[in-house]
Amino acid sequence: MNGRTLLYSLVVLLAASGTACQHEPSTSDFYGDYMVYTDHDTEVDFAAFTTYYVPDSILLIGNRRKAEYWKDDRAARIISTVTNRLDAAGYQRTTDKATATFGMQLSYVERVAYYVGYDYPYWWWYYPYYWAPEYWGPWDGWHYPYYVQYGYTAGSLLIEMVDLSAEPLENVPLPIVWDSYIGGLLTSSEQVNLDRAVTAVEQAFIQSPYLGRTVTGRNAAR
Amino acid sequence: MDKIAFLMKNIRSMKIKKYIGLATLCIASLCIGQRASAQFLPNSYFNVDWQMNVPLGKSFADKASGWGMNFEGGYYVSPAIALGAFISYQTNLENIPRQTLTLSNGSALTTKQKHAVFQLPFGVTGRYSWLRHSVFQPYAGLKLGAQYAELSSYYYIVKHYTDTWGFFLSPEVGVSIFPRPDYRLGFHVALYYSYATNNGRVLSYSIDNLNNFGIRVGVSF
């Protein structure tokens, strides 16, 4: 091997090494896990809420423009997990939406492959479309009092708490004061997805100890 | 979630490849600028090493890893002292079981994670060698320079990361082994310690300084 051959070999070796220098870990085992993210408006006193209203169905977010609702035994189990947690936290469920101090809206991302930004699909222009402000009262749009950033995939469950304690007014947006994003609910088994959703909903409340009427109520919610 | 980098890792990798590519060109140009000979480049040396790196102390990713290489070259300004340049890279990983992290501004996250620390130091190197014309040529050296480090947390479909820069210092001892000293193509083994001042924050983790030790094995010419 003469010097020139060695030199060229070195350059090739360096270049080849440079194309693969940063090693990314395998994330395939994340498929068997779920993720729970929660956030809230730190200015809100959650102990001041008393009654809440929860619709009896879950919004399905897919690729269709028309709103679809998930309303069966599985959806009921997820909703009941939410209501059980809220009841344990000292809040009282009401069937009269007009008198509720806050509302809970649940959405399941069924088919959207990936999303960043409010551009596509059509749904997201108006998300939460089904939970339109008019559903809760004459509000003018939505408002997150804290910083949020969306990025959803299929198999995600979204839970949002809307503050209904203020008098609804036109030109005043409806504030979402707490939200939970649960990912990883898209295995091939519906039962696994359901069990995982229930566990994850429980976790969403466990990691939100500020939700509760009283200290006792908050502890009970844990 | 602030600074979430959905599917950005490919873009980041492209940038790192660009850095490495530039360094490759620099080293290659140094080589090409000199006349090749039977002793390759007189009064110079080159090392290309695979390295096994072990993070020390409270590390963001504490598992030992062989995902790294080191490239360096130098010129003997005296019979025993050489000065040159180096660049290396290293990735260390760690699996984090599911846990709940309290993030800033009232948010919380429960998930499994994989942490990764990618280090890319480069700069100048110096070494003092003994027995330069024998089969075994031991040396002691010191590397000084800058270090780019990317601290990443992978979870769900998300890569959450921060880029950091710091000062880099690394003492090293090693030996070059030339079965035929006149031919100048041999092997290289070295032990090193490295310290870098990189610091940053990822999710609820705060990282202050990066310490490592490791071994390099490669070729020398």
Contacts between the chains, C-beta under 8 A, distances in Angstrom:
chain1	res1	chain2	res2	distance
A	1	B	185	7.2
A	2	B	36	6.7
A	2	B	38	7.7
A	3	B	36	2.8
A	3	B	37	5.7
A	3	B	38	7.2
A	3	B	40	4.7
A	3	B	41	7.3
A	4	B	36	4.9
A	6	B	36	7.7
A	6	B	40	6.1
A	6	B	185	7.4
A	6	B	221	6.3
A	7	B	28	7.9
A	7	B	31	5.2
A	7	B	32	7.0
A	7	B	36	6.2
A	7	B	40	7.7
A	10	B	28	7.5
A	10	B	31	6.9
A	10	B	46	6.7
A	10	B	48	6.8
A	11	B	24	6.9
A	11	B	28	4.7
A	11	B	31	7.7
A	13	B	48	6.2
A	14	B	20	7.9
A	14	B	24	4.2
A	14	B	27	6.6
A	14	B	28	7.1
A	14	B	48	7.5
A	14	B	71	6.1
A	15	B	21	7.0
A	15	B	24	5.5
A	17	B	20	7.3
A	17	B	69	5.4
A	17	B	71	7.7
A	18	B	17	5.8
A	18	B	20	3.2
A	18	B	21	5.3
A	18	B	23	7.6
A	18	B	24	5.5
A	19	B	17	5.7
A	19	B	20	7.8
A	21	B	16	6.1
A	21	B	17	7.0
A	21	B	20	5.4
A	21	B	69	7.3
A	21	B	89	4.4
A	21	B	120	7.6
A	22	B	12	7.5
A	22	B	13	5.3
A	22	B	16	4.9
A	22	B	17	8.0
A	22	B	89	7.2
A	22	B	91	6.1
A	22	B	118	5.1
A	22	B	150	7.6
A	23	B	65	7.8
A	23	B	67	4.1
A	23	B	91	3.9
A	23	B	93	7.6
A	23	B	116	7.5
A	23	B	118	7.6
A	24	B	9	6.0
A	24	B	13	7.4
A	24	B	116	7.3
A	24	B	154	8.0
A	25	B	93	5.1
A	25	B	114	4.4
A	25	B	116	5.7
A	25	B	154	5.9
A	27	B	114	6.6
A	27	B	154	5.4
A	27	B	157	7.9
A	29	B	112	7.9
A	30	B	112	6.4
A	30	B	154	7.8
A	30	B	155	6.9
A	30	B	156	6.1
A	30	B	157	7.7
A	33	B	98	6.7
A	33	B	111	7.1
A	33	B	112	4.9
A	33	B	156	7.8
A	34	B	111	7.9
A	35	B	109	7.3
A	35	B	110	6.9
A	35	B	111	4.2
A	35	B	155	6.2
A	35	B	156	4.1
A	36	B	109	7.2
A	36	B	110	4.3
A	36	B	111	7.2
A	37	B	1	6.7
A	37	B	107	6.9
A	37	B	108	7.4
A	37	B	109	5.1
A	37	B	110	7.8
A	38	B	107	6.4
A	38	B	108	5.1
A	38	B	109	7.9
A	39	B	105	7.5
A	39	B	106	6.1
A	39	B	107	3.9
A	39	B	108	7.8
A	40	B	106	5.0
A	40	B	107	7.6
A	41	B	106	7.4
A	42	B	105	6.8
A	42	B	106	4.4
A	114	B	6	7.7
A	114	B	7	7.9
A	116	B	6	6.2
A	146	B	105	6.5
A	146	B	106	7.0
A	147	B	2	7.1
A	147	B	105	6.9
A	149	B	1	5.8
A	149	B	2	7.5
A	149	B	4	6.3
A	151	B	4	6.5
A	151	B	6	5.1
A	151	B	158	7.6
A	153	B	157	6.0
A	183	B	156	5.0
A	183	B	157	7.3
A	184	B	156	6.4
A	203	B	100	7.7
A	203	B	110	5.3
A	206	B	100	7.8
A	207	B	100	5.1
A	207	B	108	4.2
A	207	B	110	5.9
A	208	B	108	7.1
A	210	B	106	7.9
